Amino acid sequence: MEPVELRAIISDLSSRLSDARQFLDIEGKEAELVELRNQASEPGLWDDQD
């Protein structure tokens, strides 16, 4: 393959990856994960038995 072809393939894959990250809302899920980890580390999380 020629370098020009490889650049085109890489560009296409980069664009597709960006679209997939946006569709899957990766950044939103990462922020939600941070929040859930913070909540899970609170000392009294398991104290409420109801």
C-alpha positions as CSV (number, residue, x, y, z in Angstrom):
1,M,0.0,0.0,0.0
2,E,1.1,3.5,-0.7
3,P,1.5,6.1,2.1
4,V,-1.4,8.1,0.5
5,E,-3.7,5.1,0.8
6,L,-2.7,4.4,4.4
7,R,-3.3,8.0,5.3
8,A,-6.8,7.8,3.8
9,I,-7.5,4.6,5.7
10,I,-6.3,6.0,8.9
11,S,-8.4,9.2,8.4
12,D,-11.5,7.1,7.7
13,L,-10.9,4.9,10.8
14,S,-10.3,8.0,12.9
15,S,-13.6,9.5,11.7
16,R,-15.5,6.3,12.3
17,L,-14.0,5.9,15.8
18,S,-15.0,9.5,16.6
19,D,-18.6,8.9,15.4
20,A,-18.8,5.7,17.5
21,R,-17.5,7.5,20.7
22,Q,-20.1,10.2,20.1
23,F,-22.9,7.7,19.5
24,L,-22.1,5.6,22.5
25,D,-21.6,8.8,24.7
26,I,-18.3,7.6,26.1
27,E,-17.5,10.9,27.7
28,G,-20.9,10.9,29.5
29,K,-20.5,7.4,30.7
30,E,-17.0,8.2,32.0
31,A,-18.4,11.1,34.0
32,E,-21.2,8.9,35.3
33,L,-18.7,6.3,36.4
34,V,-16.7,8.9,38.3
35,E,-19.9,10.0,40.1
36,L,-20.9,6.4,40.9
37,R,-17.5,5.6,42.3
38,N,-17.7,8.7,44.5
39,Q,-21.1,7.6,45.8
40,A,-19.9,4.1,46.4
41,S,-16.9,5.3,48.4
42,E,-19.1,7.3,50.9
43,P,-18.8,5.8,54.4
44,G,-22.5,5.3,55.1
45,L,-23.5,3.8,51.8
46,W,-24.5,0.4,53.2
47,D,-25.9,1.6,56.6
48,D,-29.5,2.1,55.4
49,Q,-31.0,-1.4,55.4
50,D,-34.4,-0.4,54.1
